[in-house]
Amino acid sequence: MAFGRKWAAEQPRRSLLHNAAEGTEDISPRQFRALSEFRYQIRRFQHFSEAAARALGLKPQQHQLLLAVKGFDGEGRGPTIGYLAERLQVRHHSAVELVDRLETHGMVQRRAGERDRRQVIVALSDAGEQILKGLAAQHVTEIQQIGPGLVDALQQVLESESDAGAG
């Protein structure tokens, strides 16, 4: 089950608090420190990524959409709006708005699906490819620098989880 904003908004407040409290007595201070460090490392990278996108005049979600289009590994059809909404964890209409803005700026193109003409397939334009290549190069460099800290933090979480199970 996915626990996104929609799910949280649909849950009664008391239910959320009860569910969040389940099993907390088994969480050690070491596990809390490991989780805290892991979240910090993720947030550091996210902050870098958002700043890099903004420096090129993109909103972070626009950058994410470009990356999701380029990273699509489907069978040659290309990513649909529904696929992109899932990858960005946004509602369908929000993905449509992002595609609209990127299309207006000449970074993506739409076409109808071959089998289902109602389906919208999104592709990068040459301009979108160029911007994404520059951002990707920056991201790879950043990951090479901060990646070891992120991996270490994840390893600490995984080790603390196995330590808790052994106790």
C-alpha positions as CSV (number, residue, x, y, z in Angstrom):
1,M,0.0,0.0,0.0
2,A,1.3,3.4,-0.9
3,F,1.3,6.0,1.9
4,G,1.2,9.3,-0.1
5,R,-0.5,12.6,0.5
6,K,-3.8,11.2,-0.8
7,W,-3.7,8.3,1.6
8,A,-2.8,10.4,4.5
9,A,-5.6,12.9,3.8
10,E,-8.2,10.1,3.7
11,Q,-7.2,8.7,7.1
12,P,-8.8,9.8,10.4
13,R,-6.2,11.7,12.5
14,R,-6.4,9.2,15.4
15,S,-5.8,6.3,13.0
16,L,-2.7,7.9,11.7
17,L,-1.3,8.5,15.2
18,H,-2.1,5.0,16.3
19,N,-0.5,3.5,13.2
20,A,2.5,5.7,13.5
21,A,3.0,4.6,17.1
22,E,2.8,0.8,16.4
23,G,6.1,-0.9,17.1
24,T,7.9,2.2,18.2
25,E,9.0,0.5,21.5
26,D,11.4,-1.6,19.4
27,I,13.2,1.3,17.8
28,S,16.6,1.9,19.4
29,P,18.4,5.3,19.7
30,R,20.9,3.9,17.2
31,Q,18.1,3.2,14.7
32,F,16.7,6.8,15.2
33,R,20.2,8.2,14.5
34,A,20.6,6.0,11.4
35,L,17.2,7.0,10.1
36,S,18.0,10.7,10.8
37,E,21.3,10.5,9.0
38,F,19.7,8.7,6.0
39,R,17.0,11.3,5.7
40,Y,19.6,14.1,6.0
41,Q,21.7,12.6,3.2
42,I,18.6,12.2,1.0
43,R,17.6,15.8,1.7
44,R,21.1,17.1,0.9
45,F,20.9,15.5,-2.5
46,Q,17.4,16.7,-3.1
47,H,18.4,20.2,-2.2
48,F,21.3,20.1,-4.7
49,S,19.0,18.7,-7.4
50,E,16.3,21.4,-6.9
51,A,18.9,24.2,-6.9
52,A,20.5,22.8,-10.1
53,A,17.1,22.7,-11.9
54,R,16.2,26.2,-10.7
55,A,19.6,27.5,-11.9
56,L,18.5,26.5,-15.4
57,G,15.0,28.0,-15.1
58,L,13.3,24.7,-14.4
59,K,11.1,23.8,-11.5
60,P,12.3,20.7,-9.8
61,Q,9.2,18.7,-10.9
62,Q,9.9,19.7,-14.5
63,H,13.4,18.3,-14.2
64,Q,12.0,15.1,-12.7
65,L,9.5,14.8,-15.6
66,L,12.3,15.2,-18.2
67,L,14.3,12.6,-16.4
68,A,11.3,10.2,-16.2
69,V,10.7,10.6,-20.0
70,K,14.4,9.9,-20.7
71,G,14.6,7.0,-18.3
72,F,11.5,5.3,-19.6
73,D,12.3,1.7,-20.2
74,G,9.1,0.5,-21.9
75,E,8.8,-1.3,-25.1
76,G,9.5,1.6,-27.5
77,R,6.0,3.2,-27.1
78,G,7.2,6.0,-24.9
79,P,5.9,7.2,-21.5
80,T,2.3,8.1,-21.1
81,I,0.9,10.8,-18.9
82,G,-0.3,8.1,-16.4
83,Y,3.2,6.6,-16.3
84,L,4.8,10.0,-15.6
85,A,2.2,10.8,-12.9
86,E,3.2,7.6,-11.2
87,R,6.9,8.3,-11.5
88,L,6.5,11.8,-10.1
89,Q,4.0,10.7,-7.5
90,V,1.5,13.4,-8.6
91,R,-2.1,13.3,-9.8
92,H,-2.8,12.8,-13.5
93,H,-3.9,16.4,-14.0
94,S,-0.7,17.7,-12.4
95,A,1.4,15.6,-14.8
96,V,-0.7,17.1,-17.7
97,E,0.0,20.6,-16.4
98,L,3.8,19.8,-16.2
99,V,3.8,18.5,-19.7
100,D,1.8,21.5,-20.9
101,R,4.4,23.9,-19.4
102,L,7.4,21.9,-20.8
103,E,5.7,21.7,-24.2
104,T,5.2,25.5,-24.2
105,H,8.9,25.9,-23.6
106,G,9.8,23.5,-26.4
107,M,11.3,20.8,-24.1
108,V,8.8,17.9,-24.8
109,Q,6.5,16.9,-27.6
110,R,3.3,14.9,-27.4
111,R,1.8,12.3,-29.8
112,A,-1.1,10.0,-29.7
113,G,-0.6,6.4,-28.8
114,E,-0.4,4.0,-31.7
115,R,-2.8,1.4,-30.3
116,D,-5.1,3.7,-28.3
117,R,-5.3,7.2,-29.9
118,R,-6.7,8.6,-26.6
119,Q,-3.4,7.8,-24.9
120,V,-0.8,10.6,-24.9
121,I,2.9,9.7,-25.4
122,V,5.5,12.2,-24.3
123,A,9.0,12.5,-25.9
124,L,11.9,14.9,-25.3
125,S,12.6,17.6,-27.8
126,D,16.2,18.4,-28.8
127,A,16.1,21.3,-26.3
128,G,14.8,19.0,-23.6
129,E,17.6,16.5,-24.3
130,Q,20.2,19.2,-24.1
131,I,19.0,20.6,-20.8
132,L,18.7,17.2,-19.3
133,K,22.2,16.1,-20.4
134,G,23.6,19.1,-18.6
135,L,21.6,18.4,-15.5
136,A,22.5,14.7,-15.6
137,A,26.2,15.5,-15.8
138,Q,25.9,17.7,-12.7
139,H,23.9,15.1,-10.8
140,V,26.4,12.3,-11.6
141,T,29.3,14.5,-10.3
142,E,27.3,15.3,-7.2
143,I,26.4,11.6,-6.6
144,Q,30.1,10.7,-7.0
145,Q,30.9,13.2,-4.2
146,I,28.0,12.6,-1.7
147,G,27.1,9.0,-2.7
148,P,29.4,7.3,-0.2
149,G,27.7,9.2,2.6
150,L,24.3,8.2,1.4
151,V,25.4,4.6,1.0
152,D,26.9,4.6,4.5
153,A,23.7,6.1,5.9
154,L,21.6,3.5,4.2
155,Q,23.9,0.7,5.4
156,Q,23.5,2.0,8.9
157,V,19.7,1.8,8.7
158,L,19.9,-1.7,7.2
159,E,22.4,-2.8,9.9
160,S,20.3,-1.3,12.7
161,E,17.3,-3.1,11.4
162,S,19.0,-6.5,11.5
163,D,20.4,-5.6,14.9
164,A,16.9,-5.0,16.1
165,G,15.7,-8.3,14.7
166,A,18.5,-10.1,16.4
167,G,17.7,-8.6,19.8
